[in-house]
């Protein structure tokens, strides 16, 4: 990775205020992300956005806080990211990172673990963290932690984002990194990004096959936990019954959403409303669509 000049004004070991650290973070994120097509939104919040397509938004941001042990460390920051379609319930980039964590909540570490589990290349000697700790009064620590975070972005987030080129690959991404966004609920307002499921599963049969594969994998994991004595046989059977019930319910809900003509028409109407609302919100924050 190209070495960055993250030096701060002045020298020596001294207190670094929140504004000074935040300024350094914004500069580093801008330097790293702009070559990949990201732009910081208007206003104070550190959301960096790229429209992968006119239908797909990608966000990377950070959250800066006081360290948990202020007598030992001064500041800590966390890096989050998300991919979503303009058909999700809401895209609001005019709020804090903390307030946006209903959907912008995947961390470097989660991406590393899931990549490793799914056979995606990982950098064993550069396992990213969740919190990046800046030692009190230590500018070298600030530079080190920012560089470490930028490496995580370039090694895990950007490659995963680059694979999202249409709604089908958006579903691929969410299945791997943001499964909760694809959980089907009876209440349409609670269905994160399920409206894009037909891009990958065009009918009930294809979705049922996918759900059955998920169920078999869930059974395998439960049986493994039982064999390792991490779960009793009774607990395993109860877990499997719950899984089977939930998966069967998912299939019924999918059929209701995307096969029933009246419901399909209602969903198309909702999609159009969400797209208009979200695109206007994105443009308001200075992002071209």
Helices and strands as residue ranges (DSSP letters): H 18-33, G 34-36, E 39-40, E 47-53, E 56-66, E 73-85, G 98-100, E 106-107, H 108-117, G 124-126, E 131-135, H 139-152, I 153-157, H 158-162, H 167-177, G 179-182, G 188-190, G 194-199, H 204-227, H 233-258, H 261-284
